[in-house]
Amino acid sequence: MLKEMNVGAIVANDFARIFYRNVINLGILVQQIEAACAKEQSKKIF
């Protein structure tokens, strides 16, 4: 579903291991960042 929606990257403060591996296997970039940093960065993206 993510690939069909043309998702190119996912940024979050935590991932379940199985989700993390599946996303990598789909060729989608994954970045894990701390919650405080995620909140600040989301303001820049949206």
DOTI-199140 format. One record per residue (C-alpha): residue in one letter; y, z, x. Coordinates in Angstrom, 1 decimal. Layout:
REM residues N
['A' [Y Z X]];
...
//
This chain:
REM residues 46
['M' [0.0 0.0 0.0]];
['L' [2.5 0.8 2.8]];
['K' [1.8 -2.5 4.5]];
['E' [2.2 -4.4 1.2]];
['M' [5.6 -2.7 0.8]];
['N' [6.6 -3.9 4.3]];
['V' [7.1 -0.3 5.6]];
['G' [7.9 -0.6 9.3]];
['A' [8.2 3.0 10.3]];
['I' [7.7 6.5 9.0]];
['V' [9.7 9.5 10.2]];
['A' [8.7 13.1 9.2]];
['N' [8.4 16.6 10.5]];
['D' [4.6 16.8 9.9]];
['F' [1.7 14.5 9.2]];
['A' [-1.9 15.1 8.2]];
['R' [-4.1 13.9 11.0]];
['I' [-6.0 11.4 8.8]];
['F' [-2.7 10.0 7.5]];
['Y' [-1.3 9.7 11.0]];
['R' [-4.4 7.8 12.3]];
['N' [-4.5 5.5 9.3]];
['V' [-0.8 4.6 9.6]];
['I' [-1.2 3.8 13.3]];
['N' [-4.3 1.7 12.5]];
['L' [-2.1 -0.3 10.1]];
['G' [0.4 -1.0 12.9]];
['I' [3.2 1.1 11.4]];
['L' [5.4 3.1 13.8]];
['V' [5.2 6.9 13.3]];
['Q' [7.7 9.4 14.7]];
['Q' [7.3 13.2 14.3]];
['I' [10.5 15.2 14.6]];
['E' [11.5 18.8 13.8]];
['A' [12.7 19.6 10.3]];
['A' [16.3 20.4 11.3]];
['C' [16.6 17.2 13.2]];
['A' [15.0 15.2 10.3]];
['K' [17.6 16.5 7.9]];
['E' [20.5 15.4 10.1]];
['Q' [18.9 12.0 10.9]];
['S' [18.3 11.3 7.2]];
['K' [22.0 11.5 6.5]];
['K' [22.5 8.6 9.0]];
['I' [19.7 6.5 7.5]];
['F' [20.5 6.8 3.8]];
//
